[in-house]
């Protein structure tokens, strides 16, 4: 294999690697946005749950036997 062929092969590989890295980066950015959105939703749900527990008085009654005893 001549030097010119080797250089062409390396340039071709580099171009494909650049494309692959860019595609992977795009997917990573998209997934990070999804994760951030899910974290915000989870925080909102946790806050809402705490509000409902405070409103209806939940928890703490786990040791009390049911009324039919």
Secondary structure by P-SEA (a helix, b strand, c coil): ccaaaaaaaaaaaaaaaaaaaaaaaaaaaaaaaaaaaaaaaaaaaaaaaaaaaaaaccccccccccccc
